[in-house]
Amino acid sequence: MQMTSRKLAYRRWLVRIFVVMVAAAIGYIWYFYDSKIPDSMSISSQEDEPFAMNMPYLTSMESDAAEVSVSANRIQSEVLGTYEIEVKLLGIVPLKTVEVNVVERDVVYLGGEPIGLYLQTDGVMIIDTGEVTDANGQITDPASELVRAGDYIVKINNVPVSSKDQLVFLVQKYGSEPIQMQTRRGSKLIDLQITPSRQSDGTYKLGIWVRDDTQGIGTLTYTRQDGTFGALGHGISDVDTSKLLTCNGGTLYKADIWGIVKGEEGEPGGLCGMIHYEEANELGSILKNSDCGIYGTCNELMRSEYQSQTIEVGYKQEIVTGAAQIYTNVDGEAQYYDINILEISYNENWGNKGLIIEVTDPELLKLTGGIIQGMSGSPIIQNGKLVGAVTHVFVDDPTRGYGIFIEEMLSSD
C-alpha cells in the first residue's frame, strides 16, 4: 500500500514536471516567433520585396487584399496603402497579423555629425524631495507624500510655471501662505496644496529639488528634404530619475569634438566636445523628445552644411545579420566604420533596441574602444541603405551595443 502511494506521488511529480516543460516550450516558441515576425513593416511599391523569415518549420503568409501578392517569403504590391498579412505556422496555425504599409521608398540626407542639444522641459521636473530646517530650528518636510520624483510642476496658484527661476520667485512671493500647486504625473494632472517652510534667512522652501532644462552632445541621424531632422535614436532622459523629459522646445547647435574617453569594460566612455551656444551657430529647433529620438526643424545653416549626401531608407525586413557600417564623426570628420549586425528582433517591446551590433573596425576600436556616449544617433548602413541608428552601448562590453530600426525613427518624427 505504501509502495503504491509512493508510485502515485512520483507519477504526479512527473506529470507536473512534464506540464511545466510543455508550458515553457510553448512560451519559448511564442517568444521566438514574436521576435522574428514584425508587428508592422513597410515595403516599396516599386519593388518585389523579399521577406526571408529564416525560421524553422514551414511558415506561410496570406492576404485577403487583392492588391497584395504574397508567397512564403515575398510580398509585392504596386498600390499604396496599408494592408494586413496573416502569418501561419505550417500554413495552419495563425501566429501573427502583420500590418504592411506599401510606400514609395524614402530618401533622406545622411547625418553622422555631432550636434549640441539644449532641451527645455514642459514644466519644472521634480528630482527628489527632502527635509528642511525652518526658522525655529524644526525639521519639516513640506512635500512629503504629496509629490514624486518625475512629476512636473506646471502651475503655482494658477500661474503657469516654465522655469526653476520662476518657481523660486513665486514661492518667495507667496511666502508662508498655503500654495495651490498643479503637477503632472504621466498624463494625469494633480491639484494639491503645500505650505512652504520659512528659513532663518527669511526665504521660503518647498523641500523639493527640481530641474528645468538639459543639454548635451549627440549625433545627427538624418535630415529630410522638407527641412526636418531626427537624431539620437533614443529620448533624452533625466540623469537622476531616468524618466523621459517632456519637451517644451529647445535648440540644436553646432558642436566640436575635442577629446575621447575610451570605453572599457564596466566604464562606458564618451565624446568630449564643445557646444557653440552663439546664435550664429544655431542649427534648428527641437520640437519633440520621444523614445525613438529627438526631432525638429532645420534652419538655413543646417540645410547648407548638413544636407549634402542623400541615401535611400532600408526597411527592417531587408536587414540581415552580418557586415554593415556606421557613419560617425569622432575625431573631426565623419567616416564609415565597419560593424557586424549580430541580432535582429522585431518584437516591439525592444523599442529602440531592435538591433544588436558589434564594432569590428580596428581604427574605431583604437580611437574609442567601441561605442561610447555621444555616438547615439550615428547612422547604420547596410547594402548602401540607411537601416538604423546606434542607441546604446553594452556597459560590460563597449564593442557591442544596440540600434534602432530607421523605420521606427521615421515613423515617430
Backbone hydrogen bonds in HBPLUS format (Angstrom, degrees):
<---DONOR---> <-ACCEPTOR-->    atom                        ^
c    i                          cat <-CA-CA->   ^        H-A-AA   ^      H-
h    n   atom  resd res      DA  || num        DHA   H-A  angle D-A-AA Bond
n    s   type  num  typ     dist DA aas  dist angle  dist       angle   num
A0005-SER N   A0001-MET O   3.08 MM   4  6.40 156.9  2.13 147.2 152.5     1
A0006-ARG N   A0002-GLN O   3.05 MM   4  6.35 153.1  2.13 146.0 153.3     2
A0007-LYS N   A0003-MET O   2.98 MM   4  6.27 155.2  2.04 147.4 154.2     3
A0008-LEU N   A0004-THR O   2.93 MM   4  6.23 156.4  1.99 150.3 156.7     4
A0009-ALA N   A0005-SER O   2.94 MM   4  6.16 161.2  1.97 148.3 153.2     5
A0010-TYR N   A0006-ARG O   2.85 MM   4  6.02 157.3  1.91 148.2 155.0     6
A0011-ARG N   A0007-LYS O   2.87 MM   4  6.10 155.0  1.94 147.0 153.6     7
A0012-ARG N   A0008-LEU O   2.92 MM   4  6.19 154.2  1.98 147.6 154.8     8
A0013-TRP N   A0009-ALA O   3.07 MM   4  6.36 156.7  2.12 147.5 152.9     9
A0014-LEU N   A0010-TYR O   2.99 MM   4  6.30 152.4  2.07 144.3 152.4    10
A0015-VAL N   A0011-ARG O   2.84 MM   4  6.14 156.9  1.89 151.8 157.8    11
A0016-ARG N   A0012-ARG O   2.88 MM   4  6.17 160.2  1.92 150.4 155.9    12
A0017-ILE N   A0013-TRP O   2.89 MM   4  6.08 163.3  1.92 150.3 154.8    13
A0018-PHE N   A0014-LEU O   2.88 MM   4  6.06 156.5  1.94 146.0 153.0    14
A0019-VAL N   A0015-VAL O   2.87 MM   4  6.12 159.8  1.91 152.4 157.5    15
A0020-VAL N   A0016-ARG O   2.94 MM   4  6.18 163.5  1.97 152.4 156.7    16
A0021-MET N   A0017-ILE O   2.93 MM   4  6.12 158.6  1.97 148.3 154.3    17
A0022-VAL N   A0018-PHE O   2.88 MM   4  6.12 156.8  1.93 150.9 157.3    18
A0023-ALA N   A0019-VAL O   2.89 MM   4  6.11 164.0  1.91 152.2 156.6    19
A0024-ALA N   A0020-VAL O   2.86 MM   4  6.06 158.8  1.91 148.8 155.0    20
A0025-ALA N   A0021-MET O   2.88 MM   4  6.05 154.1  1.95 144.2 151.5    21
A0026-ILE N   A0022-VAL O   2.87 MM   4  6.15 160.2  1.91 152.8 157.9    22
A0027-GLY N   A0023-ALA O   2.89 MM   4  6.09 160.1  1.93 148.2 154.1    23
A0028-TYR N   A0024-ALA O   2.87 MM   4  6.07 157.9  1.92 148.0 154.0    24
A0029-ILE N   A0025-ALA O   2.91 MM   4  6.10 165.1  1.93 150.4 154.6    25
A0030-TRP N   A0026-ILE O   2.91 MM   4  6.11 161.8  1.94 151.1 156.2    26
A0031-TYR N   A0027-GLY O   2.95 MM   4  6.15 164.8  1.97 149.0 153.3    27
A0032-PHE N   A0028-TYR O   2.80 MM   4  5.97 161.4  1.83 154.7 160.4    28
A0033-TYR N   A0029-ILE O   3.01 MM   4  6.22 173.5  2.02 156.1 156.4    29
A0034-ASP N   A0030-TRP O   2.87 MM   4  5.95 155.9  1.92 149.1 156.9    30
A0035-SER N   A0031-TYR O   2.97 MM   4  6.11 150.6  2.06 148.3 154.5    31
A0036-LYS N   A0032-PHE O   3.13 MM   4  6.33 133.4  2.36 138.9 151.7    32
A0036-LYS N   A0033-TYR O   3.16 MM   3  4.98 129.7  2.43  91.2 104.8    33
A0037-ILE N   A0033-TYR O   2.96 MM   4  6.00 132.3  2.19 148.3 157.7    34
A0346-TYR N   A0035-SER O   2.65 MM 311  4.87 166.4  1.67 152.4 147.5    35
A0099-GLU N   A0039-ASP O   2.98 MM  60  6.32 170.0  1.99 144.3 143.7    36
A0041-MET N   A0099-GLU O   2.87 MM  58  6.35 147.0  1.98 165.2 172.0    37
A0101-ASN N   A0041-MET O   2.81 MM  60  6.18 166.3  1.83 158.3 163.2    38
A0043-ILE N   A0101-ASN O   2.92 MM  58  6.24 156.6  1.97 152.4 154.5    39
A0103-VAL N   A0043-ILE O   2.89 MM  60  6.13 169.4  1.90 170.9 174.2    40
A0047-GLU N   A0044-SER O   3.32 MM   3  5.51 169.0  2.33 108.4 111.7    41
A0045-SER N   A0103-VAL O   2.84 MM  58  5.67 146.3  1.95 150.6 155.3    42
A0049-GLU N   A0075-ILE O   2.94 MM  26  5.26 132.3  2.17 162.6 160.9    43
A0075-ILE N   A0049-GLU O   2.91 MM  26  5.26 161.6  1.95 152.8 159.0    44
A0051-PHE N   A0073-ASN O   2.72 MM  22  4.86 159.1  1.76 143.8 137.6    45
A0090-LEU N   A0058-LEU O   2.46 MM  32  4.77 142.2  1.59 165.6 173.9    46
A0060-SER N   A0088-LYS O   2.86 MM  28  5.24 148.6  1.96 148.7 155.7    47
A0088-LYS N   A0060-SER O   2.80 MM  28  5.24 164.6  1.82 151.0 156.1    48
A0062-GLU N   A0086-GLU O   2.84 MM  24  5.11 149.8  1.93 141.0 151.2    49
A0086-GLU N   A0062-GLU O   2.77 MM  24  5.11 160.9  1.81 158.4 160.2    50
A0068-VAL N   A0065-ALA O   3.26 MM   3  5.70 165.2  2.29 112.0 116.4    51
A0069-SER N   A0076-GLN O   2.77 MM   7  5.12 177.1  1.77 163.3 164.4    52
A0076-GLN N   A0069-SER O   2.80 MM   7  5.12 145.3  1.92 151.2 159.7    53
A0071-SER N   A0074-ARG O   2.93 MM   3  5.23 146.2  2.05 151.5 151.8    54
A0081-GLY N   A0102-VAL O   3.22 MM  21  5.25 158.2  2.27 130.7 134.1    55
A0102-VAL N   A0081-GLY O   2.77 MM  21  5.25 164.2  1.79 172.2 170.9    56
A0083-TYR N   A0100-VAL O   2.79 MM  17  5.10 164.0  1.81 149.7 155.0    57
A0100-VAL N   A0083-TYR O   2.70 MM  17  5.10 172.0  1.70 155.8 158.0    58
A0085-ILE N   A0098-VAL O   2.84 MM  13  5.07 159.3  1.88 147.4 154.5    59
A0098-VAL N   A0085-ILE O   2.78 MM  13  5.07 167.6  1.80 157.6 156.9    60
A0087-VAL N   A0096-LYS O   2.94 MM   9  5.46 172.5  1.95 167.9 170.0    61
A0095-LEU N   A0087-VAL O   2.79 MM   8  5.63 170.2  1.80 160.9 159.0    62
A0089-LEU N   A0093-VAL O   2.67 MM   4  4.89 159.9  1.71 149.4 148.0    63
A0092-ILE N   A0089-LEU O   2.93 MM   3  5.77 169.4  1.95 125.5 127.7    64
A0093-VAL N   A0089-LEU O   2.98 MM   4  4.89 149.2  2.07 153.0 146.8    65
A0313-VAL N   A0106-ASP O   2.95 MM 207  5.48 154.6  2.01 157.5 152.8    66
A0108-VAL N   A0311-ILE O   3.02 MM 203  5.61 162.3  2.05 160.3 157.1    67
A0311-ILE N   A0108-VAL O   2.80 MM 203  5.61 147.0  1.91 161.4 170.2    68
A0109-TYR N   A0223-THR O   2.83 MM 114  5.14 174.2  1.83 164.8 163.5    69
A0223-THR N   A0109-TYR O   3.11 MM 114  5.14 148.7  2.22 132.4 140.4    70
A0110-LEU N   A0309-GLN O   2.76 MM 199  5.69 166.2  1.78 175.6 178.8    71
A0111-GLY N   A0221-THR O   2.93 MM 110  4.50 136.2  2.13 135.2 121.9    72
A0112-GLY N   A0220-LEU O   2.63 MM 108  5.42 174.6  1.63 154.6 153.3    73
A0329-ASN N   A0112-GLY O   3.05 MM 217  6.10 115.3  2.48 164.8 168.0    74
A0220-LEU N   A0113-GLU O   2.93 MM 107  5.54 169.9  1.94 162.7 162.3    75
A0115-ILE N   A0218-GLY O   2.94 MM 103  5.53 157.4  1.99 139.9 142.9    76
A0218-GLY N   A0115-ILE O   3.06 MM 103  5.53 160.6  2.10 154.7 160.9    77
A0116-GLY N   A0253-TYR O   2.85 MM 137  4.71 177.7  1.85 141.0 140.6    78
A0253-TYR N   A0116-GLY O   2.83 MM 137  4.71 161.4  1.86 139.4 142.5    79
A0117-LEU N   A0216-GLY O   2.79 MM  99  5.28 165.2  1.81 163.2 164.2    80
A0216-GLY N   A0117-LEU O   3.04 MM  99  5.28 142.9  2.18 137.8 144.4    81
A0118-TYR N   A0251-THR O   3.01 MM 133  5.27 144.6  2.14 156.6 163.6    82
A0251-THR N   A0118-TYR O   2.84 MM 133  5.27 146.7  1.95 144.8 155.2    83
A0119-LEU N   A0214-THR O   2.81 MM  95  5.35 165.7  1.83 160.8 165.4    84
A0214-THR N   A0119-LEU O   2.99 MM  95  5.35 150.9  2.08 147.9 156.1    85
A0120-GLN N   A0249-GLY O   2.83 MM 129  5.51 165.9  1.85 157.0 159.5    86
A0248-ASN N   A0120-GLN O   2.72 MM 128  5.30 165.1  1.74 149.8 146.1    87
A0121-THR N   A0212-ASP O   3.29 MM  91  5.63 172.7  2.29 142.4 140.2    88
A0122-ASP N   A0246-THR O   3.04 MM 124  5.44 138.8  2.21 115.9 123.1    89
A0124-VAL N   A0153-ILE O   3.06 MM  29  5.10 164.2  2.09 137.9 142.0    90
A0153-ILE N   A0124-VAL O   2.81 MM  29  5.10 165.4  1.83 148.3 147.0    91
A0125-MET N   A0211-ARG O   2.91 MM  86  5.24 138.7  2.08 171.1 161.2    92
A0211-ARG N   A0125-MET O   2.85 MM  86  5.24 145.0  1.97 144.2 154.9    93
A0126-ILE N   A0151-ASP O   2.78 MM  25  5.42 171.1  1.78 165.6 165.0    94
A0150-GLY N   A0126-ILE O   2.81 MM  24  5.48 171.2  1.81 157.6 158.4    95
A0127-ILE N   A0209-TRP O   2.68 MM  82  5.38 164.4  1.71 148.1 152.6    96
A0128-ASP N   A0209-TRP O   3.42 MM  81  5.23 155.4  2.49 129.6 131.7    97
A0209-TRP N   A0128-ASP O   2.86 MM  81  5.23 175.5  1.86 151.3 152.6    98
A0130-GLY N   A0207-GLY O   3.00 MM  77  5.25 148.5  2.10 138.5 140.9    99
A0132-VAL N   A0140-THR O   2.82 MM   8  5.45 158.9  1.87 154.1 161.3   100
A0140-THR N   A0132-VAL O   2.75 MM   8  5.45 174.5  1.76 170.9 171.3   101
A0134-ASP N   A0138-GLN O   2.82 MM   4  5.42 162.5  1.85 158.4 155.9   102
A0137-GLY N   A0134-ASP O   2.93 MM   3  5.35 161.3  1.97 119.8 122.5   103
A0135-ALA N   A0198-ARG O   2.76 MM  63  5.86 133.3  1.98 152.0 149.8   104
A0144-SER N   A0141-ASP O   3.12 MM   3  5.50 167.0  2.14 118.7 122.6   105
A0146-LEU N   A0143-ALA O   3.01 MM   3  5.34 162.8  2.04 129.8 132.0   106
A0151-ASP N   A0148-ARG O   3.10 MM   3  5.69 164.0  2.13 134.9 136.3   107
A0152-TYR N   A0184-ARG O   2.99 MM  32  5.05 151.4  2.08 136.9 146.0   108
A0184-ARG N   A0152-TYR O   2.75 MM  32  5.05 145.3  1.87 139.1 150.9   109
A0154-VAL N   A0182-GLN O   2.91 MM  28  5.76 163.4  1.94 154.6 159.9   110
A0161-VAL N   A0154-VAL O   2.80 MM   7  5.08 161.4  1.83 126.4 128.8   111
A0155-LYS N   A0182-GLN O   3.26 MM  27  4.98 153.6  2.34 140.0 137.9   112
A0182-GLN N   A0155-LYS O   3.00 MM  27  4.98 165.9  2.02 136.6 138.6   113
A0156-ILE N   A0159-VAL O   2.97 MM   3  5.14 154.3  2.04 137.7 142.4   114
A0159-VAL N   A0156-ILE O   2.86 MM   3  5.14 160.0  1.90 113.6 120.5   115
A0157-ASN N   A0180-GLN O   2.65 MM  23  4.83 169.5  1.66 158.2 160.4   116
A0167-LEU N   A0163-SER O   3.10 MM   4  6.37 156.0  2.16 144.0 150.5   117
A0168-VAL N   A0164-LYS O   3.00 MM   4  6.30 164.4  2.02 156.1 159.0   118
A0169-PHE N   A0165-ASP O   3.01 MM   4  6.21 159.5  2.05 147.3 153.0   119
A0170-LEU N   A0166-GLN O   2.96 MM   4  6.21 162.6  1.99 154.7 158.2   120
A0171-VAL N   A0167-LEU O   3.02 MM   4  6.25 162.3  2.05 154.8 159.5   121
A0172-GLN N   A0168-VAL O   3.08 MM   4  6.30 161.5  2.11 150.6 155.1   122
A0173-LYS N   A0169-PHE O   2.92 MM   4  6.11 149.0  2.02 144.6 154.3   123
A0174-TYR N   A0170-LEU O   3.07 MM   4  6.31 156.9  2.13 153.5 156.5   124
A0175-GLY N   A0171-VAL O   3.12 MM   4  6.16 126.9  2.42 137.1 150.5   125
A0177-GLU N   A0174-TYR O   3.20 MM   3  5.85 159.1  2.25 140.2 140.7   126
A0179-ILE N   A0194-ILE O   2.73 MM  15  5.26 174.8  1.73 149.8 150.5   127
A0194-ILE N   A0179-ILE O   2.93 MM  15  5.26 158.3  1.98 147.4 154.3   128
A0181-MET N   A0192-LEU O   2.81 MM  11  5.35 163.2  1.84 156.4 160.9   129
A0192-LEU N   A0181-MET O   2.85 MM  11  5.35 161.9  1.88 162.1 167.4   130
A0183-THR N   A0190-ILE O   2.84 MM   7  5.17 162.8  1.87 152.9 156.6   131
A0190-ILE N   A0183-THR O   2.75 MM   7  5.17 167.4  1.76 153.4 156.9   132
A0185-ARG N   A0188-LYS O   2.81 MM   3  5.22 164.6  1.83 160.0 162.5   133
A0188-LYS N   A0185-ARG O   3.07 MM   3  5.22 159.7  2.12 125.9 124.6   134
A0197-SER N   A0205-LYS O   2.76 MM   8  5.22 170.0  1.77 157.0 157.0   135
A0205-LYS N   A0197-SER O   2.92 MM   8  5.22 156.8  1.98 139.3 146.1   136
A0199-GLN N   A0203-THR O   2.74 MM   4  5.35 173.1  1.75 164.5 164.9   137
A0202-GLY N   A0199-GLN O   2.99 MM   3  5.35 161.8  2.02 116.0 119.3   138
A0219-THR N   A0376-SER O   3.07 MM 157  5.78 138.3  2.25 179.6 167.5   139
A0232-LEU N   A0219-THR O   3.28 MM  13  5.79 167.4  2.30 167.1 165.3   140
A0221-THR N   A0230-GLY O   3.06 MM   9  5.77 149.2  2.15 137.7 145.0   141
A0222-TYR N   A0230-GLY O   3.21 MM   8  5.57 161.3  2.25 153.6 153.7   142
A0230-GLY N   A0222-TYR O   3.07 MM   8  5.57 158.8  2.12 149.6 149.8   143
A0224-ARG N   A0228-THR O   2.76 MM   4  5.33 157.5  1.81 155.9 158.2   144
A0227-GLY N   A0224-ARG O   3.08 MM   3  5.48 161.4  2.12 112.1 115.3   145
A0298-CYS N   A0227-GLY O   2.68 MM  71  5.22 166.7  1.69 153.6 154.8   146
A0229-PHE N   A0296-GLY O   3.04 MM  67  5.62 148.2  2.14 137.3 140.0   147
A0231-ALA N   A0294-ILE O   3.05 MM  63  5.42 146.2  2.17 152.4 159.2   148
A0233-GLY N   A0231-ALA O   2.88 MM   2  5.78 143.8  2.01  99.4  92.0   149
A0294-ILE N   A0231-ALA O   3.09 MM  63  5.42 157.1  2.14 138.9 146.0   150
A0245-LEU N   A0236-ILE O   3.05 MM   9  6.18 174.9  2.05 152.5 154.1   151
A0238-ASP N   A0243-LYS O   2.88 MM   5  5.56 159.8  1.92 152.1 151.8   152
A0242-SER N   A0238-ASP O   2.81 MM   4  4.96 140.6  1.96 134.4 143.1   153
A0286-ILE N   A0250-GLY O   2.87 MM  36  4.62 166.7  1.89 111.2 115.7   154
A0252-LEU N   A0284-GLY O   2.95 MM  32  5.12 169.6  1.96 137.5 137.6   155
A0283-LEU N   A0252-LEU O   2.69 MM  31  5.19 176.1  1.69 141.2 142.6   156
A0254-LYS N   A0281-ASN O   3.02 MM  27  5.54 142.3  2.17 146.7 158.4   157
A0276-HIS N   A0254-LYS O   3.01 MM  22  5.71 175.0  2.02 161.6 163.1   158
A0256-ASP N   A0274-MET O   2.98 MM  18  5.30 155.6  2.04 144.6 151.4   159
A0274-MET N   A0256-ASP O   2.76 MM  18  5.30 152.3  1.83 152.5 162.0   160
A0258-TRP N   A0272-CYS O   2.80 MM  14  5.85 149.9  1.89 147.4 157.6   161
A0259-GLY N   A0272-CYS O   3.14 MM  13  4.80 141.1  2.30 144.3 139.2   162
A0272-CYS N   A0259-GLY O   2.83 MM  13  4.80 168.5  1.84 141.1 138.4   163
A0261-VAL N   A0270-GLY O   2.85 MM   9  5.12 174.8  1.86 164.2 165.0   164
A0270-GLY N   A0261-VAL O   2.92 MM   9  5.12 143.2  2.06 129.1 140.0   165
A0263-GLY N   A0368-THR O   2.80 MM 105  6.06 161.4  1.83 158.9 152.8   166
A0264-GLU N   A0267-GLU O   2.96 MM   3  5.10 175.1  1.96 147.6 149.1   167
A0267-GLU N   A0264-GLU O   2.90 MM   3  5.10 161.0  1.93 126.6 131.6   168
A0266-GLY N   A0395-VAL O   2.77 MM 129  5.16 154.9  1.84 143.5 146.0   169
A0373-GLN N   A0269-GLY O   3.06 MM 104  6.10 164.1  2.08 126.3 123.0   170
A0271-LEU N   A0373-GLN O   2.85 MM 102  6.19 146.4  1.96 157.1 164.8   171
A0281-ASN N   A0278-GLU O   2.91 MM   3  5.43 156.4  1.96 115.3 123.0   172
A0282-GLU N   A0279-GLU O   3.22 MM   3  5.37 168.6  2.23 111.3 112.1   173
A0299-ASN N   A0283-LEU O   2.86 MM  16  5.63 156.0  1.92 146.3 140.6   174
A0285-SER N   A0297-THR O   2.95 MM  12  5.40 143.0  2.09 145.1 156.3   175
A0297-THR N   A0285-SER O   3.00 MM  12  5.40 140.4  2.16 143.2 154.4   176
A0287-LEU N   A0295-TYR O   2.79 MM   8  5.89 160.4  1.83 144.0 150.8   177
A0288-LYS N   A0295-TYR O   3.11 MM   7  5.11 153.0  2.19 145.0 141.3   178
A0295-TYR N   A0288-LYS O   2.94 MM   7  5.11 157.3  1.99 143.5 147.8   179
A0290-SER N   A0293-GLY O   2.90 MM   3  5.33 169.9  1.91 156.2 158.6   180
A0293-GLY N   A0290-SER O   3.13 MM   3  5.33 165.9  2.15 109.3 113.7   181
A0303-ARG N   A0299-ASN O   3.03 MM   4  6.31 159.3  2.08 152.4 158.9   182
A0304-SER N   A0300-GLU O   2.94 MM   4  6.10 158.1  1.99 149.9 155.0   183
A0305-GLU N   A0301-LEU O   3.07 MM   4  6.17 148.9  2.17 145.6 153.2   184
A0306-TYR N   A0302-MET O   2.82 MM   4  5.41 148.0  1.92 147.4 152.8   185
A0386-LEU N   A0312-GLU O   2.87 MM  74  6.21 163.4  1.89 165.3 165.6   186
A0314-GLY N   A0386-LEU O   2.83 MM  72  5.45 176.9  1.83 135.2 134.8   187
A0318-GLU N   A0315-TYR O   2.89 MM   3  5.45 153.7  1.96 117.8 126.5   188
A0319-ILE N   A0316-LYS O   3.19 MM   3  5.48 157.0  2.24 107.6 114.3   189
A0322-GLY N   A0341-ILE O   2.92 MM  19  5.10 151.0  2.00 131.1 140.3   190
A0341-ILE N   A0322-GLY O   2.74 MM  19  5.10 167.9  1.76 146.5 148.0   191
A0324-ALA N   A0339-ILE O   3.01 MM  15  5.29 149.5  2.10 148.0 142.7   192
A0339-ILE N   A0324-ALA O   2.98 MM  15  5.29 164.4  2.00 136.1 133.2   193
A0325-GLN N   A0381-ILE O   2.87 MM  56  5.16 151.5  1.95 153.1 159.9   194
A0381-ILE N   A0325-GLN O   2.73 MM  56  5.16 164.7  1.75 149.6 155.1   195
A0326-ILE N   A0337-TYR O   2.88 MM  11  5.35 152.9  1.95 148.7 157.5   196
A0337-TYR N   A0326-ILE O   2.82 MM  11  5.35 156.4  1.87 156.2 164.1   197
A0327-TYR N   A0379-PRO O   2.99 MM  52  5.45 149.5  2.09 145.7 153.5   198
A0328-THR N   A0335-GLN O   3.04 MM   7  5.63 151.5  2.12 156.1 154.1   199
A0335-GLN N   A0328-THR O   2.93 MM   7  5.63 158.9  1.98 138.3 136.9   200
A0360-THR N   A0338-ASP O   3.15 MM  22  5.67 163.6  2.18 130.0 133.5   201
A0361-ASP N   A0338-ASP O   3.12 MM  23  4.71 134.0  2.35 146.6 133.3   202
A0340-ASN N   A0358-GLU O   2.80 MM  18  5.15 150.4  1.88 145.9 156.0   203
A0358-GLU N   A0340-ASN O   2.84 MM  18  5.15 146.7  1.95 148.8 157.7   204
A0342-LEU N   A0356-ILE O   2.74 MM  14  5.46 148.1  1.84 151.2 161.2   205
A0343-GLU N   A0356-ILE O   3.36 MM  13  5.05 157.9  2.41 129.3 132.9   206
A0356-ILE N   A0343-GLU O   3.06 MM  13  5.05 158.5  2.10 140.6 140.6   207
A0345-SER N   A0354-GLY O   2.81 MM   9  4.90 164.5  1.83 153.2 155.7   208
A0350-TRP N   A0347-ASN O   2.99 MM   3  5.85 166.7  2.00 125.8 129.9   209
A0351-GLY N   A0348-GLU O   3.04 MM   3  5.43 156.0  2.10 109.6 117.0   210
A0353-LYS N   A0350-TRP O   2.86 MM   3  5.16 137.7  2.04 121.5 134.9   211
A0355-LEU N   A0403-GLY O   2.99 MM  48  4.71 157.8  2.04 143.3 140.0   212
A0403-GLY N   A0355-LEU O   2.81 MM  48  4.71 139.6  1.98 132.3 134.7   213
A0357-ILE N   A0401-GLY O   2.87 MM  44  5.46 163.3  1.90 147.5 153.2   214
A0401-GLY N   A0357-ILE O   3.02 MM  44  5.46 151.4  2.10 146.4 149.3   215
A0359-VAL N   A0399-THR O   2.73 MM  40  5.22 165.3  1.75 160.4 163.5   216
A0365-LEU N   A0361-ASP O   2.99 MM   4  6.17 163.8  2.02 159.2 164.4   217
A0366-LYS N   A0362-PRO O   2.96 MM   4  6.08 147.8  2.07 141.0 149.5   218
A0367-LEU N   A0363-GLU O   2.99 MM   4  6.25 149.5  2.09 143.2 151.6   219
A0368-THR N   A0364-LEU O   2.83 MM   4  5.87 179.2  1.83 161.9 162.2   220
A0369-GLY N   A0365-LEU O   2.89 MM   4  4.24 130.7  2.13 107.1 120.6   221
A0371-ILE N   A0398-PRO O   2.75 MM  27  5.55 164.6  1.78 164.8 160.6   222
A0375-MET N   A0372-ILE O   3.12 MM   3  5.92 160.0  2.16 140.3 143.9   223
A0378-SER N   A0375-MET O   2.95 MM   3  5.67 156.6  2.00 149.8 150.2   224
A0377-GLY N   A0390-VAL O   2.75 MM  13  5.22 162.4  1.78 144.9 150.2   225
A0390-VAL N   A0378-SER O   2.94 MM  12  5.31 157.1  2.00 144.8 150.1   226
A0380-ILE N   A0388-GLY O   2.79 MM   8  4.85 158.0  1.83 130.4 126.1   227
A0387-VAL N   A0380-ILE O   2.89 MM   7  5.80 158.4  1.94 158.1 165.1   228
A0388-GLY N   A0380-ILE O   3.37 MM   8  4.85 147.0  2.49 135.1 132.5   229
A0382-GLN N   A0385-LYS O   2.98 MM   3  5.48 156.7  2.03 155.4 158.9   230
A0385-LYS N   A0382-GLN O   3.07 MM   3  5.48 161.5  2.10 114.4 120.3   231
A0406-ILE N   A0387-VAL O   2.90 MM  19  5.20 163.0  1.93 117.6 116.0   232
A0389-ALA N   A0404-ILE O   3.02 MM  15  5.40 138.0  2.21 140.2 151.8   233
A0404-ILE N   A0389-ALA O   2.86 MM  15  5.40 153.0  1.94 151.5 158.0   234
A0391-THR N   A0402-TYR O   2.91 MM  11  5.58 168.2  1.92 141.8 138.9   235
A0402-TYR N   A0392-HIS O   2.85 MM  10  5.05 147.8  1.95 125.1 135.2   236
A0394-PHE N   A0400-ARG O   2.94 MM   6  5.67 168.3  1.95 141.3 138.1   237
A0397-ASP N   A0394-PHE O   3.03 MM   3  5.13 153.8  2.10 104.6 113.0   238
A0400-ARG N   A0397-ASP O   2.97 MM   3  5.82 168.1  1.99 128.2 132.1   239
A0408-GLU N   A0405-PHE O   3.03 MM   3  5.41 127.0  2.32 104.8 117.0   240
A0409-MET N   A0405-PHE O   3.42 MM   4  6.92 153.7  2.50 146.1 152.5   241
A0410-LEU N   A0406-ILE O   2.91 MM   4  6.17 171.1  1.91 158.6 160.5   242
A0411-SER N   A0407-GLU O   2.89 MM   4  6.01 153.1  1.97 148.4 155.5   243
A0412-SER N   A0409-MET O   3.08 MM   3  5.34 148.8  2.18 104.8 114.3   244
A0413-ASP N   A0410-LEU O   3.46 MM   3  5.49 162.1  2.49 100.7 105.7   245
